[in-house]
């Protein structure tokens, strides 16, 4: 009797386990670098399934296009379906790992892994290379040139007229000197950070835009505070310049961490969570305050 019950339990367990099936396929396993490989995901399950974060799970493969998750019900089973396109810009062999699909009951089901090869684009050496031909000399045609000549004359006349009007206006009006009060750089930076934080870009899904604006605020602050050109510099160049400003190693390290993370986000190599975004936002305020404090202490010595 016990043996019969064990056999029945085994069949019930096997039947229950078979209620979820994960299928994954690709249209090819070999492509040139930069080309797209289309991947199809299907999950058949009698349970509610939680979908994994595809972009993080398949790195360093890059997701070129991520379709929406379609769901339907067939014979009392939930059928989930998603298409995605992946690509890679380095040659070599890459593995799309097993993807975990978790049910609301706590069970985890894995897809098969897929192996891809990305090849270098072959050069076409069969075509002959010819010298560049010199441009042909075309005789001057006054009829074709007339619109340009008239246009040039009209432009000169307009410039002369504007010059005359400006001179006449200046003679009738006294010169007015405008004194523009320059906002201190640390106040400008703190105000810009407050404005950026109020936009809540990360909460709205615009993480990349948030970090682009954040780094622009800090670069402008460094540019004004230390009178250095950081707006067109790379992160490594900025850190090298700030190191010579006698900043504390801890402060330089915080600046390096923030700018490096921002670079990763801007090039889609990182997707920080809400907690991380908040930490870097608070660090930005602290960086501005600490840098300005050290600058004042240095000037008072």
LOKERO-93867 format. One record per residue (C-alpha): residue number from 1; x, y, z; residue in one letter. Coordinates in Angstrom, 3 decimals, decimal comma, padded with zeros to 6 digits. Example, Ala and Ser with C-alpha at 12.3 -4.5 7.8 and 13.67 -1.06 7.14 Angstrom:
% residues 2
<miro: 1 | xx: 012,300 | yy: -004,500 | zz: 007,800 | torza: a>
<miro: 2 | xx: 013,670 | yy: -001,060 | zz: 007,140 | torza: s>
END
This chain:
% residues 301
<miro: 1 | xx: 000,000 | yy: 000,000 | zz: 000,000 | torza: x>
<miro: 2 | xx: 002,787 | yy: 002,433 | zz: 000,936 | torza: x>
<miro: 3 | xx: 004,596 | yy: 001,606 | zz: -002,254 | torza: x>
<miro: 4 | xx: 001,450 | yy: 002,370 | zz: -004,248 | torza: x>
<miro: 5 | xx: 001,094 | yy: 005,745 | zz: -002,498 | torza: x>
<miro: 6 | xx: 004,739 | yy: 006,604 | zz: -003,250 | torza: x>
<miro: 7 | xx: 004,201 | yy: 005,828 | zz: -006,936 | torza: x>
<miro: 8 | xx: 001,035 | yy: 007,969 | zz: -007,041 | torza: x>
<miro: 9 | xx: 002,839 | yy: 010,845 | zz: -005,299 | torza: x>
<miro: 10 | xx: 005,718 | yy: 010,552 | zz: -007,791 | torza: x>
<miro: 11 | xx: 003,331 | yy: 010,798 | zz: -010,763 | torza: x>
<miro: 12 | xx: 001,505 | yy: 013,767 | zz: -009,203 | torza: x>
<miro: 13 | xx: 004,830 | yy: 015,511 | zz: -008,555 | torza: x>
<miro: 14 | xx: 006,008 | yy: 014,875 | zz: -012,111 | torza: x>
<miro: 15 | xx: 002,723 | yy: 016,135 | zz: -013,504 | torza: x>
<miro: 16 | xx: 002,897 | yy: 019,295 | zz: -011,366 | torza: x>
<miro: 17 | xx: 006,508 | yy: 019,972 | zz: -012,398 | torza: x>
<miro: 18 | xx: 005,537 | yy: 019,645 | zz: -016,052 | torza: x>
<miro: 19 | xx: 002,985 | yy: 022,437 | zz: -015,694 | torza: x>
<miro: 20 | xx: 005,654 | yy: 025,049 | zz: -016,510 | torza: x>
<miro: 21 | xx: 007,760 | yy: 024,920 | zz: -019,687 | torza: x>
<miro: 22 | xx: 010,270 | yy: 027,560 | zz: -020,828 | torza: x>
<miro: 23 | xx: 011,323 | yy: 027,686 | zz: -024,476 | torza: x>
<miro: 24 | xx: 013,991 | yy: 029,910 | zz: -026,007 | torza: x>
<miro: 25 | xx: 015,210 | yy: 030,032 | zz: -029,613 | torza: x>
<miro: 26 | xx: 017,215 | yy: 032,293 | zz: -031,940 | torza: x>
<miro: 27 | xx: 017,122 | yy: 032,811 | zz: -035,688 | torza: x>
<miro: 28 | xx: 020,886 | yy: 032,179 | zz: -035,896 | torza: x>
<miro: 29 | xx: 023,849 | yy: 031,483 | zz: -033,646 | torza: x>
<miro: 30 | xx: 026,419 | yy: 033,341 | zz: -035,776 | torza: x>
<miro: 31 | xx: 026,528 | yy: 036,959 | zz: -036,985 | torza: x>
<miro: 32 | xx: 028,904 | yy: 039,761 | zz: -037,868 | torza: x>
<miro: 33 | xx: 029,672 | yy: 042,361 | zz: -035,197 | torza: x>
<miro: 34 | xx: 026,921 | yy: 044,969 | zz: -035,069 | torza: x>
<miro: 35 | xx: 024,383 | yy: 042,647 | zz: -036,720 | torza: x>
<miro: 36 | xx: 021,200 | yy: 041,644 | zz: -034,898 | torza: x>
<miro: 37 | xx: 020,233 | yy: 038,179 | zz: -033,657 | torza: x>
<miro: 38 | xx: 016,519 | yy: 037,752 | zz: -032,959 | torza: x>
<miro: 39 | xx: 015,626 | yy: 035,727 | zz: -029,860 | torza: x>
<miro: 40 | xx: 012,185 | yy: 034,322 | zz: -029,023 | torza: x>
<miro: 41 | xx: 011,043 | yy: 033,520 | zz: -025,456 | torza: x>
<miro: 42 | xx: 007,952 | yy: 031,442 | zz: -024,625 | torza: x>
<miro: 43 | xx: 006,709 | yy: 030,309 | zz: -021,222 | torza: x>
<miro: 44 | xx: 003,769 | yy: 027,895 | zz: -020,805 | torza: x>
<miro: 45 | xx: 002,656 | yy: 027,658 | zz: -017,177 | torza: x>
<miro: 46 | xx: -000,366 | yy: 027,052 | zz: -014,997 | torza: x>
<miro: 47 | xx: 001,106 | yy: 029,527 | zz: -012,511 | torza: x>
<miro: 48 | xx: 001,608 | yy: 033,291 | zz: -012,534 | torza: x>
<miro: 49 | xx: 005,186 | yy: 033,975 | zz: -013,705 | torza: x>
<miro: 50 | xx: 007,486 | yy: 036,892 | zz: -012,854 | torza: x>
<miro: 51 | xx: 009,654 | yy: 037,950 | zz: -015,817 | torza: x>
<miro: 52 | xx: 013,419 | yy: 038,448 | zz: -015,301 | torza: x>
<miro: 53 | xx: 015,339 | yy: 041,664 | zz: -016,071 | torza: x>
<miro: 54 | xx: 016,555 | yy: 040,653 | zz: -019,537 | torza: x>
<miro: 55 | xx: 019,053 | yy: 043,522 | zz: -020,099 | torza: x>
<miro: 56 | xx: 020,956 | yy: 042,860 | zz: -016,869 | torza: x>
<miro: 57 | xx: 020,785 | yy: 039,082 | zz: -017,186 | torza: x>
<miro: 58 | xx: 022,368 | yy: 038,758 | zz: -020,668 | torza: x>
<miro: 59 | xx: 025,269 | yy: 041,242 | zz: -020,297 | torza: x>
<miro: 60 | xx: 027,740 | yy: 041,686 | zz: -022,001 | torza: x>
<miro: 61 | xx: 025,350 | yy: 040,996 | zz: -024,885 | torza: x>
<miro: 62 | xx: 023,492 | yy: 044,220 | zz: -025,671 | torza: x>
<miro: 63 | xx: 019,733 | yy: 044,452 | zz: -026,158 | torza: x>
<miro: 64 | xx: 019,063 | yy: 046,359 | zz: -029,381 | torza: x>
<miro: 65 | xx: 015,278 | yy: 046,003 | zz: -029,157 | torza: x>
<miro: 66 | xx: 013,077 | yy: 044,589 | zz: -026,387 | torza: x>
<miro: 67 | xx: 009,523 | yy: 043,701 | zz: -027,296 | torza: x>
<miro: 68 | xx: 006,576 | yy: 043,770 | zz: -024,930 | torza: x>
<miro: 69 | xx: 005,525 | yy: 040,668 | zz: -022,975 | torza: x>
<miro: 70 | xx: 002,378 | yy: 039,215 | zz: -024,546 | torza: x>
<miro: 71 | xx: 000,215 | yy: 036,848 | zz: -022,526 | torza: x>
<miro: 72 | xx: -002,742 | yy: 034,626 | zz: -023,340 | torza: x>
<miro: 73 | xx: -004,544 | yy: 031,605 | zz: -021,939 | torza: x>
<miro: 74 | xx: -004,599 | yy: 028,252 | zz: -023,763 | torza: x>
<miro: 75 | xx: -006,161 | yy: 025,141 | zz: -022,211 | torza: x>
<miro: 76 | xx: -006,079 | yy: 026,615 | zz: -018,687 | torza: x>
<miro: 77 | xx: -002,426 | yy: 027,537 | zz: -019,067 | torza: x>
<miro: 78 | xx: -000,895 | yy: 030,992 | zz: -019,186 | torza: x>
<miro: 79 | xx: 001,209 | yy: 031,506 | zz: -022,311 | torza: x>
<miro: 80 | xx: 003,805 | yy: 034,296 | zz: -022,160 | torza: x>
<miro: 81 | xx: 005,727 | yy: 035,459 | zz: -025,230 | torza: x>
<miro: 82 | xx: 008,457 | yy: 038,044 | zz: -025,825 | torza: x>
<miro: 83 | xx: 010,794 | yy: 038,862 | zz: -028,727 | torza: x>
<miro: 84 | xx: 014,123 | yy: 040,603 | zz: -028,325 | torza: x>
<miro: 85 | xx: 017,029 | yy: 041,517 | zz: -030,587 | torza: x>
<miro: 86 | xx: 020,614 | yy: 041,265 | zz: -029,305 | torza: x>
<miro: 87 | xx: 023,901 | yy: 042,440 | zz: -030,777 | torza: x>
<miro: 88 | xx: 027,590 | yy: 042,725 | zz: -029,911 | torza: x>
<miro: 89 | xx: 030,364 | yy: 044,992 | zz: -031,177 | torza: x>
<miro: 90 | xx: 033,267 | yy: 042,751 | zz: -030,131 | torza: x>
<miro: 91 | xx: 034,314 | yy: 039,585 | zz: -031,926 | torza: x>
<miro: 92 | xx: 034,272 | yy: 036,273 | zz: -030,085 | torza: x>
<miro: 93 | xx: 031,953 | yy: 033,728 | zz: -028,509 | torza: x>
<miro: 94 | xx: 029,235 | yy: 034,898 | zz: -026,138 | torza: x>
<miro: 95 | xx: 026,723 | yy: 032,949 | zz: -024,080 | torza: x>
<miro: 96 | xx: 023,187 | yy: 034,067 | zz: -023,384 | torza: x>
<miro: 97 | xx: 022,823 | yy: 032,465 | zz: -019,940 | torza: x>
<miro: 98 | xx: 019,894 | yy: 030,562 | zz: -018,495 | torza: x>
<miro: 99 | xx: 017,108 | yy: 033,014 | zz: -017,635 | torza: x>
<miro: 100 | xx: 015,226 | yy: 032,485 | zz: -014,346 | torza: x>
<miro: 101 | xx: 011,425 | yy: 032,668 | zz: -014,332 | torza: x>
<miro: 102 | xx: 009,926 | yy: 032,731 | zz: -010,836 | torza: x>
<miro: 103 | xx: 006,329 | yy: 031,794 | zz: -010,067 | torza: x>
<miro: 104 | xx: 004,244 | yy: 033,467 | zz: -007,383 | torza: x>
<miro: 105 | xx: 004,367 | yy: 030,131 | zz: -005,515 | torza: x>
<miro: 106 | xx: 008,166 | yy: 030,503 | zz: -005,215 | torza: x>
<miro: 107 | xx: 009,224 | yy: 027,970 | zz: -007,860 | torza: x>
<miro: 108 | xx: 012,013 | yy: 028,919 | zz: -010,284 | torza: x>
<miro: 109 | xx: 012,187 | yy: 027,659 | zz: -013,868 | torza: x>
<miro: 110 | xx: 015,164 | yy: 028,220 | zz: -016,175 | torza: x>
<miro: 111 | xx: 015,462 | yy: 028,553 | zz: -019,925 | torza: x>
<miro: 112 | xx: 018,215 | yy: 026,870 | zz: -021,908 | torza: x>
<miro: 113 | xx: 021,390 | yy: 028,868 | zz: -022,550 | torza: x>
<miro: 114 | xx: 022,315 | yy: 029,914 | zz: -026,096 | torza: x>
<miro: 115 | xx: 025,812 | yy: 030,314 | zz: -027,559 | torza: x>
<miro: 116 | xx: 026,506 | yy: 033,007 | zz: -030,166 | torza: x>
<miro: 117 | xx: 029,560 | yy: 033,767 | zz: -032,296 | torza: x>
<miro: 118 | xx: 030,225 | yy: 037,292 | zz: -033,557 | torza: x>
<miro: 119 | xx: 032,646 | yy: 037,573 | zz: -036,473 | torza: x>
<miro: 120 | xx: 034,641 | yy: 040,453 | zz: -037,899 | torza: x>
<miro: 121 | xx: 033,317 | yy: 041,936 | zz: -041,152 | torza: x>
<miro: 122 | xx: 035,480 | yy: 040,607 | zz: -044,037 | torza: x>
<miro: 123 | xx: 037,240 | yy: 043,124 | zz: -046,255 | torza: x>
<miro: 124 | xx: 036,572 | yy: 043,088 | zz: -049,996 | torza: x>
<miro: 125 | xx: 040,032 | yy: 042,948 | zz: -051,598 | torza: x>
<miro: 126 | xx: 038,770 | yy: 042,070 | zz: -055,095 | torza: x>
<miro: 127 | xx: 037,939 | yy: 045,621 | zz: -056,149 | torza: x>
<miro: 128 | xx: 040,786 | yy: 047,589 | zz: -057,632 | torza: x>
<miro: 129 | xx: 041,720 | yy: 050,952 | zz: -056,109 | torza: x>
<miro: 130 | xx: 041,938 | yy: 053,860 | zz: -058,539 | torza: x>
<miro: 131 | xx: 043,458 | yy: 057,297 | zz: -058,162 | torza: x>
<miro: 132 | xx: 041,094 | yy: 060,176 | zz: -057,472 | torza: x>
<miro: 133 | xx: 040,321 | yy: 062,098 | zz: -060,651 | torza: x>
<miro: 134 | xx: 041,044 | yy: 065,803 | zz: -060,669 | torza: x>
<miro: 135 | xx: 037,996 | yy: 068,084 | zz: -060,923 | torza: x>
<miro: 136 | xx: 037,144 | yy: 069,294 | zz: -064,406 | torza: x>
<miro: 137 | xx: 037,558 | yy: 072,988 | zz: -065,140 | torza: x>
<miro: 138 | xx: 034,235 | yy: 074,618 | zz: -065,947 | torza: x>
<miro: 139 | xx: 034,236 | yy: 077,948 | zz: -067,851 | torza: x>
<miro: 140 | xx: 032,769 | yy: 080,962 | zz: -066,058 | torza: x>
<miro: 141 | xx: 029,109 | yy: 081,540 | zz: -066,905 | torza: x>
<miro: 142 | xx: 027,890 | yy: 085,064 | zz: -066,021 | torza: x>
<miro: 143 | xx: 024,226 | yy: 084,122 | zz: -066,430 | torza: x>
<miro: 144 | xx: 024,488 | yy: 081,412 | zz: -063,783 | torza: x>
<miro: 145 | xx: 026,541 | yy: 083,686 | zz: -061,519 | torza: x>
<miro: 146 | xx: 024,153 | yy: 086,671 | zz: -061,642 | torza: x>
<miro: 147 | xx: 021,973 | yy: 085,572 | zz: -058,656 | torza: x>
<miro: 148 | xx: 025,076 | yy: 085,188 | zz: -056,477 | torza: x>
<miro: 149 | xx: 026,500 | yy: 088,563 | zz: -057,577 | torza: x>
<miro: 150 | xx: 023,224 | yy: 090,370 | zz: -056,895 | torza: x>
<miro: 151 | xx: 022,889 | yy: 088,595 | zz: -053,576 | torza: x>
<miro: 152 | xx: 026,394 | yy: 089,642 | zz: -052,537 | torza: x>
<miro: 153 | xx: 025,697 | yy: 093,277 | zz: -053,492 | torza: x>
<miro: 154 | xx: 022,451 | yy: 093,219 | zz: -051,475 | torza: x>
<miro: 155 | xx: 024,293 | yy: 091,785 | zz: -048,457 | torza: x>
<miro: 156 | xx: 026,918 | yy: 094,549 | zz: -048,602 | torza: x>
<miro: 157 | xx: 024,152 | yy: 097,174 | zz: -048,834 | torza: x>
<miro: 158 | xx: 022,376 | yy: 095,684 | zz: -045,824 | torza: x>
<miro: 159 | xx: 025,581 | yy: 095,721 | zz: -043,759 | torza: x>
<miro: 160 | xx: 026,219 | yy: 099,374 | zz: -044,647 | torza: x>
<miro: 161 | xx: 022,627 | yy: 100,297 | zz: -043,720 | torza: x>
<miro: 162 | xx: 022,836 | yy: 098,497 | zz: -040,364 | torza: x>
<miro: 163 | xx: 026,157 | yy: 100,194 | zz: -039,609 | torza: x>
<miro: 164 | xx: 024,642 | yy: 103,611 | zz: -040,365 | torza: x>
<miro: 165 | xx: 021,563 | yy: 102,963 | zz: -038,175 | torza: x>
<miro: 166 | xx: 023,667 | yy: 101,721 | zz: -035,242 | torza: x>
<miro: 167 | xx: 025,981 | yy: 104,733 | zz: -035,403 | torza: x>
<miro: 168 | xx: 023,003 | yy: 107,096 | zz: -035,525 | torza: x>
<miro: 169 | xx: 021,268 | yy: 105,363 | zz: -032,612 | torza: x>
<miro: 170 | xx: 024,429 | yy: 105,503 | zz: -030,484 | torza: x>
<miro: 171 | xx: 024,763 | yy: 109,251 | zz: -031,037 | torza: x>
<miro: 172 | xx: 021,224 | yy: 109,869 | zz: -029,735 | torza: x>
<miro: 173 | xx: 021,511 | yy: 107,687 | zz: -026,642 | torza: x>
<miro: 174 | xx: 023,938 | yy: 107,752 | zz: -023,786 | torza: x>
<miro: 175 | xx: 025,996 | yy: 104,686 | zz: -023,147 | torza: x>
<miro: 176 | xx: 024,347 | yy: 102,506 | zz: -020,473 | torza: x>
<miro: 177 | xx: 026,611 | yy: 100,303 | zz: -018,377 | torza: x>
<miro: 178 | xx: 025,009 | yy: 097,111 | zz: -017,147 | torza: x>
<miro: 179 | xx: 026,399 | yy: 095,662 | zz: -013,991 | torza: x>
<miro: 180 | xx: 025,634 | yy: 091,979 | zz: -013,756 | torza: x>
<miro: 181 | xx: 026,016 | yy: 090,490 | zz: -010,329 | torza: x>
<miro: 182 | xx: 027,626 | yy: 087,078 | zz: -010,702 | torza: x>
<miro: 183 | xx: 026,000 | yy: 084,386 | zz: -008,589 | torza: x>
<miro: 184 | xx: 028,591 | yy: 082,516 | zz: -006,467 | torza: x>
<miro: 185 | xx: 029,434 | yy: 079,170 | zz: -008,034 | torza: x>
<miro: 186 | xx: 028,502 | yy: 077,064 | zz: -004,982 | torza: x>
<miro: 187 | xx: 025,064 | yy: 078,721 | zz: -004,710 | torza: x>
<miro: 188 | xx: 024,490 | yy: 078,247 | zz: -008,430 | torza: x>
<miro: 189 | xx: 025,428 | yy: 074,544 | zz: -008,157 | torza: x>
<miro: 190 | xx: 023,232 | yy: 073,868 | zz: -005,083 | torza: x>
<miro: 191 | xx: 020,295 | yy: 075,635 | zz: -006,750 | torza: x>
<miro: 192 | xx: 020,778 | yy: 073,577 | zz: -009,925 | torza: x>
<miro: 193 | xx: 020,929 | yy: 070,346 | zz: -007,880 | torza: x>
<miro: 194 | xx: 017,705 | yy: 071,295 | zz: -006,070 | torza: x>
<miro: 195 | xx: 016,029 | yy: 071,954 | zz: -009,408 | torza: x>
<miro: 196 | xx: 017,262 | yy: 068,631 | zz: -010,835 | torza: x>
<miro: 197 | xx: 016,060 | yy: 066,713 | zz: -007,766 | torza: x>
<miro: 198 | xx: 012,613 | yy: 068,337 | zz: -008,013 | torza: x>
<miro: 199 | xx: 012,216 | yy: 067,015 | zz: -011,578 | torza: x>
<miro: 200 | xx: 012,305 | yy: 063,401 | zz: -010,254 | torza: x>
<miro: 201 | xx: 013,666 | yy: 062,152 | zz: -013,595 | torza: x>
<miro: 202 | xx: 014,773 | yy: 058,772 | zz: -012,181 | torza: x>
<miro: 203 | xx: 011,310 | yy: 058,076 | zz: -010,759 | torza: x>
<miro: 204 | xx: 009,856 | yy: 058,828 | zz: -014,205 | torza: x>
<miro: 205 | xx: 012,284 | yy: 056,427 | zz: -015,914 | torza: x>
<miro: 206 | xx: 014,641 | yy: 059,061 | zz: -017,376 | torza: x>
<miro: 207 | xx: 017,740 | yy: 057,800 | zz: -015,542 | torza: x>
<miro: 208 | xx: 020,192 | yy: 058,633 | zz: -018,343 | torza: x>
<miro: 209 | xx: 018,874 | yy: 062,221 | zz: -018,644 | torza: x>
<miro: 210 | xx: 019,201 | yy: 062,620 | zz: -014,858 | torza: x>
<miro: 211 | xx: 022,891 | yy: 061,642 | zz: -014,830 | torza: x>
<miro: 212 | xx: 023,660 | yy: 063,780 | zz: -017,915 | torza: x>
<miro: 213 | xx: 022,286 | yy: 066,876 | zz: -016,175 | torza: x>
<miro: 214 | xx: 023,937 | yy: 065,926 | zz: -012,863 | torza: x>
<miro: 215 | xx: 027,418 | yy: 065,699 | zz: -014,389 | torza: x>
<miro: 216 | xx: 026,893 | yy: 068,954 | zz: -016,310 | torza: x>
<miro: 217 | xx: 026,102 | yy: 070,728 | zz: -013,013 | torza: x>
<miro: 218 | xx: 029,228 | yy: 069,352 | zz: -011,313 | torza: x>
<miro: 219 | xx: 031,485 | yy: 070,026 | zz: -014,325 | torza: x>
<miro: 220 | xx: 030,287 | yy: 073,647 | zz: -014,468 | torza: x>
<miro: 221 | xx: 030,872 | yy: 073,986 | zz: -010,729 | torza: x>
<miro: 222 | xx: 034,455 | yy: 072,639 | zz: -010,984 | torza: x>
<miro: 223 | xx: 035,041 | yy: 074,924 | zz: -013,982 | torza: x>
<miro: 224 | xx: 034,056 | yy: 078,025 | zz: -011,997 | torza: x>
<miro: 225 | xx: 035,375 | yy: 077,063 | zz: -008,561 | torza: x>
<miro: 226 | xx: 038,864 | yy: 076,077 | zz: -009,701 | torza: x>
<miro: 227 | xx: 039,024 | yy: 078,093 | zz: -012,948 | torza: x>
<miro: 228 | xx: 039,750 | yy: 075,007 | zz: -015,017 | torza: x>
<miro: 229 | xx: 038,269 | yy: 073,674 | zz: -018,238 | torza: x>
<miro: 230 | xx: 036,269 | yy: 070,567 | zz: -017,309 | torza: x>
<miro: 231 | xx: 033,252 | yy: 070,932 | zz: -019,622 | torza: x>
<miro: 232 | xx: 035,018 | yy: 069,166 | zz: -022,515 | torza: x>
<miro: 233 | xx: 037,295 | yy: 066,920 | zz: -020,422 | torza: x>
<miro: 234 | xx: 036,915 | yy: 063,192 | zz: -019,821 | torza: x>
<miro: 235 | xx: 036,297 | yy: 061,768 | zz: -016,358 | torza: x>
<miro: 236 | xx: 039,923 | yy: 060,633 | zz: -016,031 | torza: x>
<miro: 237 | xx: 041,169 | yy: 064,093 | zz: -017,048 | torza: x>
<miro: 238 | xx: 038,893 | yy: 065,789 | zz: -014,509 | torza: x>
<miro: 239 | xx: 040,070 | yy: 063,506 | zz: -011,686 | torza: x>
<miro: 240 | xx: 043,704 | yy: 064,119 | zz: -012,657 | torza: x>
<miro: 241 | xx: 043,157 | yy: 067,895 | zz: -012,575 | torza: x>
<miro: 242 | xx: 041,285 | yy: 067,822 | zz: -009,239 | torza: x>
<miro: 243 | xx: 044,022 | yy: 065,698 | zz: -007,681 | torza: x>
<miro: 244 | xx: 046,433 | yy: 068,596 | zz: -008,192 | torza: x>
<miro: 245 | xx: 044,010 | yy: 070,920 | zz: -006,323 | torza: x>
<miro: 246 | xx: 045,037 | yy: 069,422 | zz: -002,960 | torza: x>
<miro: 247 | xx: 041,598 | yy: 067,904 | zz: -002,342 | torza: x>
<miro: 248 | xx: 041,304 | yy: 065,130 | zz: 000,226 | torza: x>
<miro: 249 | xx: 041,655 | yy: 061,579 | zz: -001,194 | torza: x>
<miro: 250 | xx: 038,178 | yy: 060,738 | zz: 000,111 | torza: x>
<miro: 251 | xx: 036,618 | yy: 063,650 | zz: -001,753 | torza: x>
<miro: 252 | xx: 038,485 | yy: 062,828 | zz: -004,980 | torza: x>
<miro: 253 | xx: 037,332 | yy: 059,213 | zz: -004,652 | torza: x>
<miro: 254 | xx: 033,676 | yy: 060,301 | zz: -004,209 | torza: x>
<miro: 255 | xx: 033,914 | yy: 062,510 | zz: -007,302 | torza: x>
<miro: 256 | xx: 035,508 | yy: 059,677 | zz: -009,294 | torza: x>
<miro: 257 | xx: 032,801 | yy: 057,178 | zz: -008,213 | torza: x>
<miro: 258 | xx: 029,994 | yy: 059,566 | zz: -009,171 | torza: x>
<miro: 259 | xx: 031,391 | yy: 060,579 | zz: -012,571 | torza: x>
<miro: 260 | xx: 032,311 | yy: 056,971 | zz: -013,431 | torza: x>
<miro: 261 | xx: 028,819 | yy: 055,725 | zz: -012,554 | torza: x>
<miro: 262 | xx: 027,330 | yy: 058,526 | zz: -014,659 | torza: x>
<miro: 263 | xx: 029,499 | yy: 057,434 | zz: -017,624 | torza: x>
<miro: 264 | xx: 028,275 | yy: 053,845 | zz: -017,232 | torza: x>
<miro: 265 | xx: 024,643 | yy: 055,003 | zz: -017,199 | torza: x>
<miro: 266 | xx: 025,095 | yy: 057,280 | zz: -020,233 | torza: x>
<miro: 267 | xx: 026,595 | yy: 054,409 | zz: -022,278 | torza: x>
<miro: 268 | xx: 023,918 | yy: 051,927 | zz: -021,094 | torza: x>
<miro: 269 | xx: 026,387 | yy: 049,771 | zz: -019,164 | torza: x>
<miro: 270 | xx: 024,686 | yy: 050,385 | zz: -015,821 | torza: x>
<miro: 271 | xx: 021,135 | yy: 050,844 | zz: -014,533 | torza: x>
<miro: 272 | xx: 021,304 | yy: 051,924 | zz: -010,883 | torza: x>
<miro: 273 | xx: 018,333 | yy: 051,390 | zz: -008,592 | torza: x>
<miro: 274 | xx: 016,411 | yy: 054,079 | zz: -006,702 | torza: x>
<miro: 275 | xx: 018,540 | yy: 053,740 | zz: -003,568 | torza: x>
<miro: 276 | xx: 021,793 | yy: 054,201 | zz: -005,532 | torza: x>
<miro: 277 | xx: 020,387 | yy: 057,250 | zz: -007,326 | torza: x>
<miro: 278 | xx: 019,531 | yy: 058,810 | zz: -003,973 | torza: x>
<miro: 279 | xx: 023,010 | yy: 058,116 | zz: -002,589 | torza: x>
<miro: 280 | xx: 024,723 | yy: 059,795 | zz: -005,568 | torza: x>
<miro: 281 | xx: 022,328 | yy: 062,759 | zz: -005,327 | torza: x>
<miro: 282 | xx: 023,267 | yy: 063,326 | zz: -001,674 | torza: x>
<miro: 283 | xx: 026,951 | yy: 062,896 | zz: -002,532 | torza: x>
<miro: 284 | xx: 026,607 | yy: 065,640 | zz: -005,163 | torza: x>
<miro: 285 | xx: 025,464 | yy: 068,147 | zz: -002,551 | torza: x>
<miro: 286 | xx: 028,305 | yy: 067,078 | zz: -000,227 | torza: x>
<miro: 287 | xx: 030,911 | yy: 067,359 | zz: -003,007 | torza: x>
<miro: 288 | xx: 029,934 | yy: 070,975 | zz: -003,764 | torza: x>
<miro: 289 | xx: 029,905 | yy: 071,954 | zz: -000,083 | torza: x>
<miro: 290 | xx: 033,192 | yy: 070,180 | zz: 000,758 | torza: x>
<miro: 291 | xx: 035,033 | yy: 071,534 | zz: -002,294 | torza: x>
<miro: 292 | xx: 033,945 | yy: 075,105 | zz: -001,549 | torza: x>
<miro: 293 | xx: 034,844 | yy: 074,744 | zz: 002,140 | torza: x>
<miro: 294 | xx: 038,344 | yy: 073,471 | zz: 001,292 | torza: x>
<miro: 295 | xx: 038,800 | yy: 076,287 | zz: -001,241 | torza: x>
<miro: 296 | xx: 037,915 | yy: 078,894 | zz: 001,401 | torza: x>
<miro: 297 | xx: 040,212 | yy: 077,294 | zz: 004,002 | torza: x>
<miro: 298 | xx: 043,060 | yy: 077,323 | zz: 001,478 | torza: x>
<miro: 299 | xx: 042,485 | yy: 081,012 | zz: 000,708 | torza: x>
<miro: 300 | xx: 042,393 | yy: 081,932 | zz: 004,423 | torza: x>
<miro: 301 | xx: 045,730 | yy: 080,263 | zz: 005,174 | torza: x>
END
